[in-house]
């Protein structure tokens, strides 16, 4: 194994619960993402870290005001100046390896009881290697929400203060959003630096012509000088919230009968 326990012991650990709403058509995508995240802690974190910076030479050659797009070479390794400038002269990085130091677990909201069983039977639940133990065992908590498939209702019902007690962040991610398409290192590097209460990664869509959001202010901007922006809205398809922020907001919603009636109705 190339897991260096001292590497994680010397860095700050961030804990996130990724809550995913999953319909039958989204099953494969969600399971692939779980397997992907598990690989971080099963000796592949250094490889993923190197890959995350693989487009840095392209960015540096293009210059500070480069206008790169994430479709040609893949959004999973899409660069930014913070990621690419945080290097020593010998090419090593001074940043935490977020594939190792961000510890993720999952809570899956399965909208069909059949898919609860399908999920539990999936290889992602039995992918641990006794000969190569993971530095973090990813917990996958599957909830049967077939009796009430409305997304926000299940957030409020299941993402309680007690459930989130050991986590720094709660990340609500729709089942059709691919975590594998995100530069995990770059995203968490910005989160750790800026410490937003609520944030989301830009959802780029499948092509330049197919936007991932109807809100223009949230669409990806082809200007490398812009890495993050303060915006008036964060969508419900992939918001990341500090746990304390979510719990306070959840309690505010739960104590307003008029709001809760609308939430229950979807």
N, C-alpha and C positions, 0 to 999 in steps of 0.2 A: 504493500500500500504506500501511497505518497501522502497520506494524511499526516500532518505534523501537529500533534496535540499542542505543542508549545506555541505554534502559530496562532491557534484560536484562544489559548489561555492568556496571551499577552494583549489581545484585542478586546474591544468592547462588544459584547454580544447583544444583538437586537432580536427580540422575539415577536413574530407576527403570526396571527391566525388568519388564514385565507378562507373566507366563507364564499362558497360558490353555489349558485342556483343552477340546477342541471335538469334539463329536459332530456328525453330519450335521444333526440337528434344531436345533443351536445356531449353525450357520454364519452365518445372516443377522444374528443378534444380535452375534456377534463382529466381523463385517465392518463393521457399522454403528458399533460402538465404535471401530474403527481409524480410520474416516473422521472420526468425531467428534474424536478426539484429534489427528489430523493438522490439523484446522481451527484448533486453538489457535495453531499456528506459521505459519499461512498468512493472517495479517493479521486474524484474528477474535478475538484474545485480549482486546482492550479491550471488544468487544461481549459476550463471555462473562463478563467481570468485572462489567460493569454488570448483566447479567442475574442473576448470582449474588446480588446484593444487592437484587434487585427486591422481595423480600418483607420487607425490613427495616422499612419504615414500618408494616406490619401488626404486626410483633413489638414495635416501640417503643410503638405505641398500646395493645397488649394488656398491656404491663407486664413487669416482671422475672420474675414467676412465671407467665407465660403458659402455657397448655396448647394448643399448636397441633398439628395433625396434618398429615402430609406428603402426603396424598392429594388434597385439594381443589385446591391451586394448583400441585402438582408438587414432587417431592422434589429435582429438579435445582436448584431455587432455594431450598430449605428453609433458613431463616435460623437463626442463633444469635447470642448476645450478643457474642461475640468478633468475629465477622464484621461485625456491624452497629454496634458501638461504636467500631471502629477507623477513624474518619473525622475529617477536619478540618472546621472550620466551613463551609467553602465546598463541602462535599459530596464532596471528593476523599478517597481512602483513603491511609493511610500504609503499608499492607501491600504486600508483594510481590504482583505479579500472578502467581498460581500457574499460570495458563493459559500463561504464557510462561516462567516460571523453573523449573517442574518439567518436565524433559525426559524423555519416555517413549518407550521402544521396546517391541516385542512379541516374544515367543517363543510360537508356537502349536503345541500338541500335537494333531495331526490323527489321529483314530482310524481313518481309512480312507484308503488310498492314493489313491482317486479324489478325495477331498476335499482332498488335498494339491494336486493339479492345479487343482481348482476355486478353491482359495484363491489360488494363484499367478496365476490368470487374472482375478481379481476387480479391478475398477477401483481399489480402494484401493491397489493396487501401482503404479498409473499415474496418480495424482491430482495429481502435482506440476505446478505452473504456472510455465513458464520466465519469463513476464512478471511474475510475482509470487512470487519465490523464498521458500521457507520459511526461517525463522531456525533451524529444526532439522528435519532430514530424518529422519522416523520410520523406523527399521529394523524390518522384519517378518521374523523368522526362523521358517520353518515346518519342523517336525520330524514325520516319518512315524513314528507310534508304534503302527501297526496290529498289529505283532508282539507288543506288550505294552501294552494300553490302560489298565493300572492307573495311576491318577493319581499317587500318592505315589512309586511306583517311578520314574516319568518325572521327577518333581521331582529325585529323588536322582541319577538318571543324567545329566540334562541341565543342571541348575542347579549347575554346579561352580564352584569358586573361580576357575578360569581364565575361564569364561564370564561371570562377574559382576565381573570385575576393575575395570571402569570405572564400576560402579554403586554408588549409596549404599543402594538398597533393591531387594528382590525382592518382587513382588506376585503371589501365586498367586490367580487369579480364575477360577472355574468359568465355562463357556461360557454358562450360562443366567442369569448375573448381569449386569445392564446397567450399564456405567460411565456411560452417559448419564443414568441416574437419580440420580447422585450430585452433590451440590454440591461440585465439584472444588476450588474456591477455599476453601471452609470446611473441608473435610477436610484438605487439605494445610497450611492455616494452623495447625490444631491439632497435626498431626504435627511441623511445624517448631518449634512452641513447646514441646511436651511431650517430644519426642524418645523415644517408646517404642521398646523393642527389638522388640516384637511387638504388633501391633494389628490391628483390623479395623473397618470401618464397620458400623453396624447394618444388617442386611438386613431390610427392612420387609415384604416380601411384596407381593402384588398388591392387597390391600385390608385394612382393619382386621380383618376376619374371617379372613384367610388370612395367618398369620404366616410370616415368611421363615426362621424357625429353630424347632427343637423345644426349645431351651434358653431358659427364661423369663428368665434373667439377661442374655441377649444381646438380648432384644427391645427395640424402640424404646419409650422412655418419654416420655409427653406432659407434659414439665415442662421449660420453657426454662432453668431453673436448672441442669439437668444436661446438660453438653455431652460429657463423657467420664467413664468410670468404670473403676477397676481391677477386673478380673473373673478368676475362676479358670480360665477356658477361652476359647480362641479356636478357632473352627471351621476346617475345611479348605476351606471354599467361597470364602473371600476374605481370607486372612491377608496382612498386609504385614509384612515382617521387614527389619530392618537386615541388610545383606549379611553382615557379620561374624558376626552372630548366627545367620543361616541356615547359613553354611558350617560353623560349629562344631557346630551341631545335626545337620547332614547327615553330617558325619564321624563323629559319635557313633553315629548310626543305621547307617551303612555298615559300621562296625567291629563290629557285634553280629550274628552269624550268625542267631540266633534271631529277632531283630526283622526282619532282611532277608528271611528265609523267609516271614514273615507279610506283609510288604510285597509281595513278588512274587506271593503268592497273592491279593492284593487285600484 
